[in-house]
Amino acid sequence: MRQRLEETDPLFPNLTDDDDRRFDAALATVRQQMGRSHALWIDGRDHPTRHERVQHAPFDRGLVLGGFAAATPLEAGLAVEAAARAFPAWNGTAPADRRGVIRRVLQRMEDEAFALGAILALEVGKPRREAMREAWGTAALLVTYCDEWASHGWGDGPDPRGTGYGPWAVFAPFHHPLAFSAGPAAAALLAGNTVVIKAPEQAAWATRRFVELLHEVGLPPGVCNLVMGTPDDLGDALLADVRFAGATYVGAPGPARALEMLYARTRHPRPLLAQVTRKAARIVTARGDLPAAAASVARAAFGMAGQRPSAPSHVFVHHDVADAFLALLVAETRALHVGDPTMRGTDVGPLCSAADVRAYRDEVLRLHTPGAQVLCGGEVMAGGGLGAGNFVAPTVAEVSRDDHPAWPGDLMAPVLLARRYDDEGALVRAVVRLRRGHAVRVHGAPEEGDRLARALVLSARDDTGADPMAWQGLMPFAHDFDPSPDPMQGLHQHLAHYVRPGVTSR
């Protein structure tokens, strides 16, 4: 599976005809499972609740995917209690045996990769290519974790304390629900921690299936637990639970900062791995390959309807080539096919929710004010059978000033804001003010990329607006000959953070 992933584009794998046939077959099977109820998973068994939330497909609001149990603070507490109770035995399990569990679940995930991809397409609205990229990429990540653990040999020496911290919280986002639940959970489990996963309320099905697979391959009860529900259901029960020894969080800045303060204030500061979902930026220099840059920017900005954190929200174009580049970018954007994400040939799927559509409408209204010009898109799509879903047109707009109300561009939607530049110093300051310095790609000559990279790193360090909670390596700086910054890239670098300090390795 890892080799299969490496042979494809990191963001848009080209599926073969056989891949498409296997996806279609898996999709037909998964569709037969729609409408079922999905309970929480606590202490090795289903844990129904009094209330469940019905989840609809974002591309067809009349299509019911299932009912998902809504946890209250009571159920959240039971999940943490189960994880705490299971920790001593799991932490005392031989590292090779823990690794064996992860390798077995990895095999099951590889066997079910197309079914997992179909679930992701249905619940998140990812085009099938992106859905398979996440399914394959998650399996590849687990392979890397197992190989890395074996090579380091953590815990091979005599140490009665084991390698883990204790119960570990995993907060997964909607844009990569499988990768950011299975990946951190597998790392925590390998290290001897027990886990409580908080699945994203918009997309809990794939995460639920991962937890089922863990227990089907023999994970002991209480070692991995699943909680679902909205903030209205749960409140701060999981965020504030002092029984957690550590946490992994991917999502909005507010909860991330709350976790940072809570985890730092305990008697013994607890480890926190956090990535704030802030979008990326592109720079096109006068020496860039304009056709290649336009194709790359359009695909990256709009592929998952602009809802992945690696999607560029801004593109800065050198004044000398701006007209030519923007014309190419508009042509590439208009050529993208918007539609049912489960169908072959779809480039852009729906937004995740009706609230996202309303936010898109508001942004478009701001773009129709002085200082901005919409070059293409800017409408909710209702024709061609799209009216039943959360479909909006990929939008490119040029903004001429920093104080324009649309310029911050933090919207998780297919909106790309273009800006012309002449001076590199002013360019660097503009990128850093937007807090995009950790996720920038340059389309230009290699030496231009190196120069801008150094300037951005130095400026971001000195600027109080730089995001200190972005995982280092997660969204690397890239030149135009490198893969696009990808939110899954760099996850393998964090396995050591789940291991208790003082544990020796080979």
C-alpha positions in Angstrom: 0.0 0.0 0.0 2.8 2.4 0.8 4.5 1.7 -2.6 1.1 2.2 -4.3 0.8 5.6 -2.6 4.3 6.7 -3.4 3.7 6.0 -7.1 0.9 8.6 -7.2 0.6 12.3 -6.8 0.5 13.1 -3.1 -2.8 15.0 -3.4 -4.4 13.7 -6.5 -3.6 10.0 -7.2 -4.5 8.9 -10.6 -6.7 5.9 -10.1 -6.4 3.1 -12.6 -9.4 1.5 -14.3 -9.0 -1.4 -11.9 -9.0 1.0 -8.9 -12.2 2.6 -10.2 -13.9 -0.8 -10.5 -12.9 -1.8 -7.0 -14.0 1.6 -5.6 -17.4 1.2 -7.3 -17.8 -2.3 -5.9 -16.9 -1.2 -2.4 -19.2 1.8 -2.7 -22.1 -0.4 -3.6 -21.4 -2.5 -0.5 -21.0 0.5 1.8 -24.3 2.0 0.5 -26.1 -1.1 1.8 -24.8 -0.2 5.3 -26.2 3.3 5.2 -28.9 4.2 7.7 -27.6 2.1 10.6 -27.1 3.3 14.1 -23.5 3.6 15.4 -22.9 3.6 19.1 -20.0 4.9 21.1 -17.3 2.3 21.8 -16.3 2.2 25.5 -14.4 -0.6 27.3 -14.5 -3.0 24.4 -18.1 -2.8 23.5 -20.9 -0.7 22.0 -22.2 1.9 24.3 -25.5 3.3 23.0 -26.8 6.7 24.2 -30.2 8.2 24.7 -29.7 10.6 21.8 -28.1 10.2 18.4 -27.5 12.6 15.5 -28.5 11.8 12.0 -25.7 12.3 9.5 -26.6 13.3 5.9 -24.4 13.1 2.8 -23.0 16.6 2.0 -23.6 16.1 -1.7 -27.2 15.0 -1.2 -29.0 16.2 1.9 -31.7 13.7 1.4 -29.3 10.8 1.7 -29.1 9.5 5.3 -25.7 7.9 6.1 -26.6 6.8 9.6 -27.3 7.7 13.2 -24.3 8.4 15.4 -24.5 8.3 19.2 -24.1 11.7 20.9 -22.1 11.4 24.1 -22.7 13.6 27.2 -20.1 14.4 29.8 -21.1 11.2 31.6 -20.2 9.0 28.6 -17.0 11.0 28.1 -16.0 10.3 31.7 -16.7 6.6 31.3 -14.5 6.4 28.2 -11.6 8.1 30.1 -12.2 5.8 33.1 -12.0 2.8 30.9 -8.7 4.0 29.3 -7.2 4.7 32.7 -8.2 1.3 34.0 -6.7 -0.5 31.0 -3.4 1.5 31.0 -1.3 -0.5 33.4 -1.8 -3.8 31.6 -1.4 -2.3 28.1 1.7 -0.3 29.1 3.1 -3.6 30.5 2.5 -5.5 27.3 5.7 -6.3 25.4 6.3 -3.7 22.7 6.5 -6.4 20.0 3.0 -7.6 21.0 1.7 -4.0 20.8 3.3 -3.7 17.4 1.7 -7.0 16.4 -1.8 -5.5 17.0 -1.1 -2.4 14.9 0.3 -4.6 12.1 -2.8 -6.7 12.1 -5.1 -3.7 12.0 -2.9 -2.3 9.2 -3.5 -5.5 7.2 -7.3 -5.1 7.7 -7.1 -1.5 6.6 -5.3 -2.4 3.5 -7.9 -5.1 2.8 -10.7 -2.6 3.3 -9.0 0.4 1.7 -11.6 0.9 -1.0 -14.4 0.6 1.5 -12.8 3.2 3.8 -12.3 5.4 0.8 -16.0 5.0 -0.1 -17.0 6.0 3.4 -14.8 9.1 3.3 -16.3 10.1 -0.1 -19.8 9.7 1.3 -19.4 11.5 4.7 -16.7 14.1 4.0 -17.5 14.7 0.3 -14.0 14.0 -0.9 -13.6 13.1 -4.6 -12.8 9.5 -4.8 -9.1 10.2 -5.7 -8.7 12.2 -2.5 -10.6 9.7 -0.5 -8.3 6.9 -1.6 -5.3 9.1 -1.0 -6.4 9.3 2.7 -7.2 5.6 2.9 -3.9 4.5 1.4 -1.9 7.3 3.2 -3.2 6.2 6.6 -2.2 2.6 6.0 1.2 3.8 4.8 1.5 5.9 8.0 0.9 2.8 10.2 3.6 0.9 8.3 6.0 3.7 9.0 5.2 3.8 12.7 5.7 0.1 13.0 9.0 0.2 11.2 10.2 3.2 13.1 9.3 1.5 16.5 11.1 -1.6 15.5 14.2 0.3 14.4 14.4 2.4 17.6 13.7 -0.5 19.9 12.0 1.7 22.6 11.2 -0.3 25.7 13.4 -3.3 24.8 15.4 -2.8 28.0 14.2 -3.6 31.5 12.1 -0.7 32.8 9.1 -1.6 35.0 7.5 1.8 34.2 6.9 0.9 30.5 7.0 3.4 27.7 3.6 5.1 27.9 2.4 8.2 29.6 -1.2 7.1 30.4 -4.6 7.7 28.8 -4.2 9.8 25.6 -6.9 12.0 24.0 -7.1 12.2 20.2 -9.2 15.0 18.7 -9.7 14.3 15.0 -10.8 16.9 12.4 -13.5 16.5 9.7 -11.1 17.1 6.7 -8.9 14.0 7.5 -11.0 12.0 9.9 -9.3 8.7 9.3 -5.7 9.9 9.1 -5.9 12.1 12.1 -7.7 9.5 14.3 -6.0 6.3 13.2 -2.5 7.8 12.9 -2.2 9.4 16.3 -4.1 6.6 18.0 -1.7 4.0 16.5 1.3 6.0 17.6 -0.1 6.3 21.1 -0.9 2.6 21.3 2.5 1.6 20.1 4.0 3.6 22.9 1.9 1.9 25.5 -0.7 4.6 26.0 -4.4 4.0 26.1 -6.6 6.1 23.9 -9.9 8.0 23.8 -10.7 9.2 20.3 -13.1 12.1 19.8 -14.4 11.7 16.3 -15.4 14.7 14.3 -19.2 15.3 14.5 -19.5 15.9 10.7 -17.6 12.6 9.8 -17.5 9.9 12.4 -18.2 6.8 10.2 -14.6 6.1 9.1 -13.2 6.6 12.6 -15.8 4.3 14.0 -14.8 1.6 11.5 -11.1 2.0 12.4 -12.0 1.4 16.1 -14.0 -1.7 15.2 -11.1 -3.1 13.2 -8.8 -2.6 16.2 -10.9 -4.8 18.3 -11.6 -7.3 15.6 -7.8 -8.0 15.6 -7.6 -8.5 19.3 -7.1 -5.1 21.0 -8.0 -5.6 24.7 -11.1 -3.8 26.1 -10.6 -0.3 27.3 -7.3 0.3 25.4 -9.0 2.3 22.6 -12.4 4.1 23.1 -14.5 6.2 20.8 -16.6 9.2 21.7 -18.9 11.0 19.3 -21.0 14.2 19.6 -20.9 17.9 19.2 -19.6 20.6 21.6 -23.3 21.1 22.6 -23.4 17.5 23.6 -20.1 17.2 25.3 -19.2 20.6 26.5 -15.6 20.7 27.7 -15.7 17.3 29.3 -12.8 15.8 27.2 -10.8 19.0 26.9 -10.7 19.6 30.6 -10.3 16.0 31.9 -7.2 15.9 34.1 -6.9 12.1 33.8 -5.5 12.5 30.3 -1.7 12.2 30.3 -1.4 13.7 26.8 -3.4 14.8 23.8 -3.3 15.1 20.0 -5.5 17.9 18.6 -6.1 19.0 15.0 -8.7 21.7 14.5 -9.7 25.3 15.2 -7.4 27.7 17.1 -9.7 28.3 20.1 -9.8 24.7 21.6 -6.1 24.3 20.7 -5.2 27.3 22.9 -7.5 26.2 25.6 -5.8 22.8 25.6 -2.4 24.5 25.6 -3.2 26.4 28.8 -4.9 23.5 30.5 -2.0 21.1 29.8 0.7 23.6 30.9 -1.0 24.4 34.2 -0.9 20.9 35.7 1.7 20.0 38.3 3.5 18.0 35.7 3.0 19.6 32.2 1.4 17.1 29.8 2.5 16.6 26.2 0.3 18.2 23.6 0.6 17.8 19.9 -1.5 20.4 18.2 -2.0 21.6 14.7 -4.2 24.6 14.1 -6.1 24.3 10.8 -4.9 27.4 9.1 -4.6 27.5 5.3 -1.6 27.9 3.0 -0.3 30.3 0.4 1.5 30.2 -2.9 4.0 32.6 -4.5 4.5 32.8 -8.3 7.6 34.6 -9.3 8.5 36.2 -12.6 10.6 33.2 -13.4 8.0 30.6 -12.6 6.5 28.1 -15.0 3.1 29.8 -15.4 1.1 26.9 -16.9 2.4 24.4 -14.4 1.9 26.9 -11.5 -1.7 27.6 -12.6 -2.6 23.9 -12.8 -1.0 23.2 -9.4 -2.6 26.1 -7.6 -6.1 25.4 -9.0 -5.9 21.7 -8.0 -4.5 22.4 -4.5 -6.9 25.3 -3.8 -10.1 23.6 -4.9 -9.6 19.8 -4.8 -11.4 19.2 -1.5 -13.6 22.3 -2.0 -10.9 24.3 -0.2 -11.5 22.5 3.1 -8.1 21.0 3.8 -5.6 23.1 5.7 -2.9 22.6 3.0 -5.2 24.3 0.5 -3.9 27.7 -0.5 -6.2 30.6 0.4 -3.8 33.2 -1.1 -1.6 33.4 -4.2 0.9 36.2 -4.6 2.0 36.8 -8.2 4.8 39.0 -9.4 3.4 42.0 -11.2 5.3 41.3 -14.4 3.5 38.0 -15.0 0.2 38.6 -13.0 -2.1 39.1 -16.0 -0.8 36.0 -17.8 -0.9 33.9 -14.7 -4.4 34.9 -13.6 -5.8 34.2 -17.1 -4.3 30.7 -16.9 -5.5 30.2 -13.3 -9.1 31.2 -14.3 -9.0 28.8 -17.2 -7.8 25.9 -15.0 -10.4 26.7 -12.4 -13.3 26.7 -14.9 -12.1 23.3 -16.2 -12.5 21.6 -12.9 -15.6 19.3 -12.7 -17.8 20.0 -9.7 -20.1 17.1 -8.7 -20.9 13.9 -6.8 -17.6 13.0 -5.1 -18.3 9.3 -5.5 -18.4 9.5 -9.3 -15.4 9.1 -11.6 -14.0 12.3 -13.0 -15.1 14.6 -10.2 -12.5 17.2 -9.2 -14.4 19.2 -6.6 -16.9 17.9 -4.2 -19.3 19.7 -1.8 -18.7 21.7 1.3 -19.2 19.8 4.5 -22.3 21.6 5.8 -25.0 24.1 5.1 -23.2 26.5 7.5 -20.2 26.4 5.3 -22.3 27.4 2.4 -23.6 30.4 4.3 -20.1 31.4 5.2 -19.1 31.1 1.5 -22.1 33.4 0.5 -20.9 36.0 3.1 -17.4 35.9 1.7 -18.6 36.4 -1.8 -20.6 39.4 -0.7 -17.4 40.9 0.8 -15.6 40.2 -2.5 -18.1 42.4 -4.3 -17.0 45.5 -2.5 -14.4 48.1 -3.6 -10.9 46.8 -3.6 -11.7 43.3 -4.8 -12.7 41.7 -8.1 -14.2 38.3 -8.6 -12.5 36.7 -11.6 -14.5 33.5 -11.7 -17.0 31.6 -9.6 -18.8 33.3 -6.7 -22.0 31.4 -6.8 -23.9 28.6 -5.1 -24.4 25.8 -7.6 -27.9 24.5 -8.0 -28.1 23.4 -11.7 -27.2 20.0 -13.1 -28.6 18.1 -10.1 -26.4 19.9 -7.6 -29.2 21.7 -5.7 -29.6 18.9 -3.1 -26.0 19.3 -2.0 -23.7 21.9 -0.5 -22.0 22.8 -3.8 -20.4 26.1 -4.5 -18.3 27.3 -7.5 -14.5 27.5 -7.1 -13.8 31.2 -6.8 -10.8 33.2 -7.8 -10.7 36.9 -6.8 -8.1 39.6 -6.9 -7.7 41.8 -3.9 -5.8 45.0 -4.1 -5.3 46.1 -0.5 -4.5 44.6 3.0 -7.4 46.2 4.8 -10.0 44.7 2.6 -12.5 42.7 4.8 -12.1 39.6 2.7 -8.3 39.6 2.7 -7.7 37.5 5.9 -9.1 34.5 3.8 -9.4 32.0 6.7 -12.6 30.5 5.2 -12.6 26.7 4.7 -14.1 27.0 1.3 -13.0 27.1 -2.4 -12.0 30.7 -2.4 -8.6 31.8 -3.6 -7.4 35.4 -3.2 -4.8 36.8 -5.6 -2.5 39.7 -4.9 0.2 41.3 -7.1 3.7 42.1 -5.7 6.8 43.8 -6.7 9.0 44.0 -3.6 10.1 40.7 -1.9 10.4 42.3 1.5 6.8 43.6 1.4 5.8 40.1 0.1 7.4 38.3 3.1 5.7 40.7 5.6 2.3 40.2 3.9 2.7 36.4 4.1 3.7 36.4 7.8 0.9 38.8 8.7 -1.5 36.3 7.3 0.1 33.6 9.4 0.9 31.5 6.3 4.7 31.4 6.8 4.6 27.7 7.9 2.8 26.6 4.7 4.1 28.3 1.6 5.1 27.0 -1.8 7.1 29.0 -4.3 6.6 28.5 -8.1 9.9 29.9 -9.4 13.6 29.3 -9.7 15.2 27.2 -6.9 17.3 30.0 -5.7 14.2 32.2 -5.4 12.6 29.5 -3.2 15.6 29.2 -1.0 15.8 33.0 -0.6 12.1 33.4 0.3 12.2 30.4 2.6 15.0 31.9 4.7 13.3 35.3 4.8 9.9 33.7 5.8 11.5 31.6 8.6 13.3 34.6 10.0 10.3 36.9 9.8 7.9 34.3 11.3 10.2 33.8 14.3 10.2 37.6 15.0 6.5 38.1 14.4 4.1 37.7 17.3 1.5 36.6 14.8 3.4 33.4 13.9 1.6 30.3 14.9 3.6 28.6 17.7 1.3 25.5 17.7 1.8 24.4 14.1 3.5 21.0 14.1 7.1 21.4 12.8 7.4 19.5 9.6 3.7 19.0 9.1 3.4 21.7 6.4 6.9 22.1 5.1 8.1 24.9 2.9 8.3 23.6 -0.7 9.7 24.8 -4.0 8.0 24.1 -7.3 9.8 20.8 -7.8 8.5 19.4 -4.5 5.1 17.9 -3.6 2.4 20.2 -2.4 2.3 20.9 1.3 0.1 18.1 2.7 -1.5 17.9 6.1 -0.6 14.3 6.4 3.0 14.9 5.5 5.4 14.7 8.5 3.0 12.8 10.8 5.6 10.0 10.9 8.0 12.3 12.6 6.0 12.5 15.8 6.1 8.9 17.1 8.8 9.8 19.7 6.5 12.4 21.3 4.1 9.6 22.5 7.0 7.8 24.4 7.6 8.7 28.0 10.8 10.7 28.6 13.7 8.7 29.8 12.9 5.6 27.8 16.0 4.3 26.1 16.2 3.2 22.5 18.8 1.4 20.4 
